Amino acid sequence: MSGTDGTGCWARIGVAGDRSCAELGERVHCRNCPAYEAAGRALLDREPPPGYLAEWAQALAADPHAEASGREAVLVMRVGREWLGLPAGLVAEVAEPGPVRRLPRRTGRVLLGLVNVRGEILPCVALAEVLGITRASEEAAHRLVIVRHDRQGWAFPVEEVYGVQRFDPAALEEVPATAAAAAPRFTRQVLPLYDRRVGLLDPAALFRTLTRGLA
């Protein structure tokens, strides 16, 4: 009554068939029947097909990081109309925007104030102002990107987060000489990403400027 090729009794008169099996009244489901259990054991105990064990041995012995070696990862986000990327290793989290507490005589166009992120007070910075990007006044920031550099945390309000993207460094392009946004001194290279062109930010130059701004 049992088989491992899909023709067992459960497929003919059981729950997957016409349900005419007299045992269903007591068993309720075929999985409670000894015939179904025996078929399952036979399936697990059968001889593996030729090459099956060798194929799995090769797969398990392979380095799981081999495919990703040499690749880099960036968080892609949108500020104004510009798509930008920061090394994923610097990004602590992406959160919902919260209240920004202004600082007397310190809050300005770049330093927006302080935000509380999980009990930690971080400076909230207008990335668009630092990079010279024009933002649409009617569009609000929908995400707050939290980054850490040299033991200092920062919060950047951004319009959109595309997510973490891995890429081959060979795919990068030089920054066009005519680039108007995302000041060239902050942009290392350009990553073509589907129909977008993502400017990869230079963390050293960016955070050096931010740190000087807080001094």
Residue pairs with C-beta under 8 A, 6 or more apart in sequence:
1 8
1 9
1 35
2 8
2 9
2 35
2 36
2 38
2 39
2 42
3 39
4 39
4 42
4 43
4 46
8 14
8 35
8 36
8 39
9 17
9 21
9 30
9 35
10 16
10 17
10 30
10 33
10 35
10 36
11 17
12 18
13 19
13 20
13 21
14 21
14 24
14 30
14 33
14 36
15 24
15 29
15 30
16 30
21 30
23 33
24 30
27 33
30 36
31 37
68 166
70 168
70 169
71 166
71 167
71 168
71 169
72 87
72 166
72 167
72 169
73 87
73 88
73 89
73 164
73 165
73 166
73 167
74 85
74 86
74 87
74 88
74 164
74 165
74 167
74 191
74 198
74 200
75 85
75 86
75 87
75 88
75 91
75 94
75 145
75 161
75 163
75 164
75 165
76 83
76 84
76 85
76 161
76 162
76 163
76 164
76 165
76 193
76 196
76 198
77 83
77 84
77 85
77 86
77 143
77 145
77 156
77 158
77 160
77 161
77 162
78 84
78 158
78 159
78 160
78 161
78 162
79 127
79 128
79 131
79 133
79 135
79 156
79 158
79 159
80 128
80 133
80 134
80 135
80 136
80 159
80 181
81 133
81 134
81 136
81 181
82 131
82 133
82 181
82 182
82 199
83 162
83 193
83 196
83 197
83 198
83 199
84 127
84 131
84 182
84 198
84 199
84 200
84 201
85 165
85 191
85 198
85 199
85 200
85 201
86 145
86 147
86 200
86 201
86 203
87 203
88 164
90 147
90 148
90 149
90 203
91 145
91 146
91 147
91 164
92 146
92 147
92 148
92 153
93 117
93 146
94 143
94 144
94 145
94 146
94 161
95 117
95 143
95 144
95 146
96 143
96 144
97 140
97 141
97 142
97 143
97 144
97 157
98 115
98 116
98 117
98 144
99 115
99 116
100 112
100 113
100 114
100 115
100 124
101 113
101 114
101 115
101 116
102 112
102 113
103 111
103 113
103 114
107 113
109 126
109 129
110 125
110 126
110 129
110 130
110 213
111 123
111 124
111 125
111 126
111 213
111 214
112 124
112 125
112 126
112 157
113 123
113 124
114 121
114 122
114 123
114 124
115 121
115 122
115 124
115 144
115 155
116 122
117 144
117 146
117 153
117 155
120 153
122 146
122 153
122 154
122 155
123 153
123 154
123 155
123 210
123 214
124 144
124 155
124 156
124 157
125 154
125 155
125 156
125 210
125 213
126 157
127 133
127 156
127 157
127 158
128 134
128 135
130 186
130 206
130 209
130 210
130 213
131 181
131 182
131 183
131 186
131 201
132 181
132 182
132 183
133 181
133 182
134 181
135 159
139 159
140 159
141 157
141 158
141 159
142 158
142 159
142 160
143 157
143 158
143 159
143 160
143 161
144 155
144 156
144 157
144 158
145 155
145 156
145 157
145 158
145 161
146 153
146 154
146 155
147 153
147 154
147 156
148 154
149 203
149 207
150 207
152 207
152 211
154 207
154 210
162 193
162 196
165 191
165 193
165 198
167 191
167 193
171 191
171 192
172 189
172 190
172 191
172 200
173 189
173 190
173 191
173 192
174 189
174 190
175 184
175 187
175 188
175 189
175 190
175 199
176 190
179 187
179 199
181 199
182 199
182 201
185 202
185 205
186 201
186 202
186 205
186 206
186 209
187 199
187 200
187 201
187 202
188 200
188 201
188 202
189 200
190 197
190 198
190 199
190 200
191 197
191 198
191 199
191 200
192 198
